[in-house]
Amino acid sequence: MSKFFRFSAVILSSAAIWSIAMPGKSIIVSPRYVWDDASYSALKAEYDLANTAYRKKLQDEAEASIKAMQERQLAAEKAAKDAVTDEDKNKAKKTARMSMSMPAMKAISAADGPGAVFCTRFLNFAVKHPKDPDVLESLNMAFATCGGPLSPNGVWARGVKFLETYEVRNPALKKEIRLFRVLAGGRDSGADQFLRDVMTKNPDRHAQGRACQALAGGRKNSERFGLALQQDERLRKNYEKTLGVDVIEKVIADLPAAQKDSSDLTNLLKSKYADVCPDLSIGSPAPEVLNHDISGAAVKLSALKGKVVVLDIWATWCGPCKEMIPHEREMVSKLKDKPFALVSISSDEQKQTLSEFLEKVSMPWTHWWNGNKGGILEDWNVEYYPTLYVLDSKGIIRYKDLRGKELEDAVEKLLGEM
């Protein structure tokens, strides 16, 4: 399961969309702001519009492919039914079987679509406006959309070079947990050094702790990746084709160092930064969550003690999150008379997005809106969607990231314990 996955009030005309032709891809952008990068909010709004259009295009293509497959299958089944000779029947049955193959779906990558163009523009904004309040936001977007250190566009290397000029003692870095995660995930020595400098030089313990947490997570992922490559020859050969033999050999060679770093950083995190980065492992008390419900009223997690609680941290744009809704609806209905609460915490950037979604889709349970940064996303180090926690009636974390029947069984078990 893959675990690795912002906007101000700028009005854009939906009609003002066109395409930039690039080899093998079509990049949808808005000409209204196409070279106006004086404002981060305008640049980000333009990217959001282009990215939404790009994802919609991929979704439409996928749905068309599935529909075409279904039509081929129906035609083949009819041909098999109408066939007279055994030879024709066997041929039609073979065609029917072949038509059942799902078409290949194009994966959505941050560096595809508008990311291929906007990563450079986000970086250019940061370089040109180093004192802008949104400089780190723009830099984060550049790293997140450039395709990583191995991408030939050079944005990652230029971004790391810019970080060398950035004041690592800046207290503003305590808010940049997402930037820290992106840097730590790159397995890049320059990015790692920046995070280590934050740990040792930034005066804010929050910034230090989050940098340590990001590095620990990044090195743990490197450890997992290296072990998988070492143990699975087929996986290793597949990655050698896409990333190159030299890269894969280096990942495997770096495995002992990744394992040591992962262990050392995790121990440091627990011993020095437990107050900044709470323990969210199974068996630990869930930290307090202060949030707001859909009406804007203040809410807190501790008020739900005495109930079995499922915390579902999600977003309306998240496909896997939306796939869970029908089962969640059934589970809530089945447990309506039990001491149980399902709380969905939205990370949508705008509360209106959540409100409009709930008007169209029936989700009859508790909804809180966090926004796309800070709050539980930062306090609980949320790295992917959906992120799920199951708490017992005493507020202890008992399960994580269960879905479907496994989730329902876990809730029933905890209710039984009461």
N, C-alpha and C positions, 0 to 999 in steps of 0.2 A: 504494500500500500504506500503510495507516494504521499509524503507529508510536507513536501516542500512547495509551499505556495506561500488614492486620497483625494481639493476641489473648492473653489470659492464661487460666489454668485456671478458667473459670467454667462450671459445669454448668447447662445450660438444658434444660427439658423440651420435647421436640419437639412435644408436644401443646399447649403453651401458645403457640399462634399464632393471631392473628386479623387482621382487615383494618380499616384506616382508609379510609373512603370519601373520595375526593377527586375533583374534576371530571375525568372522563376517565381515571382510573387507580385501581388498588387497591393500597394500600401494606400489605405484610405486616409486622407487628411482633410482638414478644413482650410480653404484658402484665406479665410478671414484673418487668421493669425499666423499664416504659414511661415513668415519670416519675422514676426513680431515677438521677440523673446525678451522684451524689456520687463515683462511681468511674469513671475512664476505662476501666478494663479491663472493667467490667460494661457500660458504654455501647457499647464497641467490640464486645464479644461479642454483644450484642443486634443491633447493625447487621450483623455477619457472618451471623448466623442469618437475619435478614430478607432480606439480599442473596442468600444461597444459595437461599432459597425463591423469591424473585422471579425469579432466573435460571432456576431449574428450571421455573417456571410458563411463562416465555417459550419455553424449549426444548420443553416439552410442546406448547404451542400451535403452534410451528413444525413439529414432527413430525406433529401432527394435520392441519395444512394440506397437508403433502406427501402424506400418506397419502390424504387426500380427493382430491387432484389425480390421484394414480395410479389410484384407483378410477374417477374420471370418465373418465380416458383409456382404461382397459380396457373400460368400458361403451360408450364411443363407438367403439372399434375393433371390438367385437363387433357393434354396430349396423350398422357399415359392411360387415362381413362377411355379415351376415344380410339386408341390404337387397336388394330384388328389382328395383326400378326404378332407372334411372340418376339420377333426381332424388333419390331417397332415399339412394343411395350417395354422391352429391356432398354432400348435406346432412350425412350422418354423418361423412364425411371432414373436412369443415370443422369440425364439432364436435370431432373428434379432435385436429385441429391446434390449436384454441383451448384445449383442455384441457391441452395440453403447457406452457402458460405457468406459470412458477413463481409461487406466491403471494408477495405482498409480505411480507417478514420485518421484524418490529419490531427496530430497532437498539437495542442496550443502551447507554444513556447513564448516566454517573455520577449525573446529576441526576434521573434517572427513578427509579421504584420507591422504595425506602427512602431514597435520597439526598435526595428532596424534603422529607422530614421530619427526617432525621438531621443534615443540614448545619447547621441552626439549633441543634440540641442539642449538636453538637460545638463550635460556636462559643461557645455559652452556657457550656459547661464551661470552656473556655479563659479566658473573661472572668471567670467566678466563681472560678476557681482559678489565678490567674496564677503562683503559686509551686509548683504541682504539677510533679513531674518529667516528667509526660506532657503538659504544656501545649502544647508544640510539635507533638507527635503529634496531639493533638486539633485543633489549628489547621490542620494539614496536611489532616486528614480533612474539616474544614469547607470549605476551599478546593477540595479534590478532588471533593466531592460536590455543590457548590452550583450548578454550571452556568456558572461564570465571571462576569466583570464585567458582562455584559449581562443576566444573569438577574434577573427582577423581584423575587426574594426578598430582595435587599439584603445577603445574607450576605457576599459578596465585599467590598463597600465597608466593612462593619462590621469584617471581619477585618483589612483594611488599616489601618483606624483603630486597631484594637487593636495592630497591629505598631508604630505610631508611639510607643506607650508602652513597647514592649519594649526592653530594653537590647541594642543591636546589638553591644556589646563582649563579650557573654556567650560564653565559649568553647564552650558547649553547641551553638552554631550550627554547629560544624564537622561535626556528625552529621546535619544536616538537608538533605542533598542533594535528597531528594524534595520537601521544602517549597520549596526554591529553584527546582526545575524547574517546579512548579505555578505559582509566582508569576511566573516568567519567561515562561511560556506564555500568560499572561493578557493580554499587550499592554496593561498598565495602568500609568500613570505612577507611581502611589503604590507599587505593588509593585516596579517597577523602581528607584525611589528607595531603598527599603529594601535591596535587593540591592547597590546602589552604596554605601550607607552601611556595609554589612558589609565590602565591599571596602576601604574607606578607613579604617574605624574599629576593626574587630575585630582584636585583636592576634594571632589565630591564623592562620597562613598557609594552613592547610587550609581554614578557613572562607572566607578571602579568595578562594582559588583556585576553590573550588566555586561561590561566588557569581558569580565572573567567568565560569566555564564555563557556568553556567545562563543567565546573561544573553546570552552569545555564542550559545548554542543557540537561545534564544528569539528573538533578533533575526534569526538566520539563517532560522528558520521564518517570521518575518514577511516577510522578503525573498522567500522562495519563494512564499508565499501572494500577496503583492502582485504579483509577476511573473506568476503564473498567472492572476490576475484581469485583469491588464493585457493579456495575450495571448489569453485565451479568453473571447470575448463570452458564449457560452452559460453558462459557469461563473459569470461575473460576474452575469448576470441571475438565475441560480438562487440565488446567495448574497444578492442584493439582495432577493429574495422572503422569505428566511428571517431575514436579519439587518438588512435595511433599507438603503436607498440611501445614507443619510448615513454609515453605518458603513463600507460598502464604498468609498465615495469617500475617506474618511479613510485607509483602509488603503493605497489607491493613492497618495494624496498623501504619505503617510509613507514611501513606498518608498525614496527617495534617502537619508533619514535612517537607515532600517533597514539599507541596504546599507553605509553608512559605519560605523555602530555595529558591525555584524557583523564587518567587516574589522578595525576597531580593537581590538575585544575579543578576537578570535581571535589577532591578533598579540601582544597583551598576555599572553594565556594561554600562548603558546609562549615568549615572552621572559622572563616573570617567574615562571610557575607550572608549568614543565615537570616539576618534581619532585613536585608535588601532583597534576597532571592529565597523566599520561603520553600520549605520542603513540601513538594506536591506528590510524593510517592504514596502508594497504597498503604493505608494504615495510619497516615498522618492526619491531624485535624485540618479541615479546610480553612484557609485564611479567610478573614472577613472580606466581603465584597460590598462596596458602597456604590449604588448605581441609581438609575432612574427608570421608572416604568414608562409605558408608551404615552401616558398623559403628562409626564414630566415630574411626577411625585417621587420623592426620595424613597429608596428601598434599600434593604440590607439582607444579606444571606442569613445572618444569625437569627433573623425573625422566623425562619422556616424550621428551626430545630424542633424536633418532635415529629417530623415527617421524613419519609424517604424522599430524597431530592435528586432529580436528574438535571444537571446543568448542561445545556446544549449551546455551545458558543458557535455561532454560524453567521452567514450573510445571505441575502436574497439572491446574490449573483452566483452562489456556490451550488453547482449541480448536485454533488453527492449529498449536500445538506437538504436540498429540495426533494431528493429521492426518499429521504427518511420520513417526510411529512405524513404520507398515508398511514404508515405503521404507527407513528407517534399519535396520530388522531385516534386510531383504534385502541391503543394502549391507554390513553387518557380516558376514553369512554369506558373501558373495561374496569378501570381503577377509580372511577369517579367518587365512590363511597369509601375509599381507603385513605389513610393518612399519607398521601403521596402528592408531590408537586413536580411538574415538569416546568422548568424555567428556560426559555430560549433567550439568549443574550445576543442581540444583533450587533455586528461590527460594521454595518452599512454606514457610509460616510454621512449621509443625511437621514435624519429621523423620518422625513417625509417618504423616503424610499421604502422604509419598513411599513409605514402606515398604509401607503397605497397598495403594497403587496398583501397586507392582511385584509384589505377590503375585497380582494379578488380571491384569495386562497383561505379556506377555513382552517384556522389553527387555534382551536378553543382552549388555550391554556395561558399561562403567565408569560408576558413578554417584557423584557428590559431592553433599553437601547444604550449601548456603550459608545458608539462611534468607532472610527477605524484606527484610533490610537489611544494610548493611555488606559486608565482604568484596569479592568481585569485582563485586557490584552497584554499590558505591560507587567502587571503584578503577578499574573500566572504564566507569563512567558509563552503566550499562545503562538504557535508556529504554523498551524494548519487548520483547515476547516473541513468538516466539523470537528471540534474538540469537545469530548464529552466526559463528564465526571459523574459518578453515582455516589451519593453520600448517604450514610445511614442516619437514623433518627437523632443520633448524637453529634452529627456534623463531621463524621470521620469519612475520609475518602476510602471507598471500598472497591470500586472498579473504575476503569478508565477506557474510553473509546470502544465501548460495545455498541452493537447495532442490532436491529431486528429482534429475533427471538432471544438471542443471547442477552440483550438489554432487558427485555421483558422478564426473562427468567431471573436475572440478577435482582431486579426490583421486587419480584414476588418473593424471592428468598429473604431479602431484608425486611419486607413486610411481615413475613412469617416469624422472623426473629423477634419482632416487637411483641 
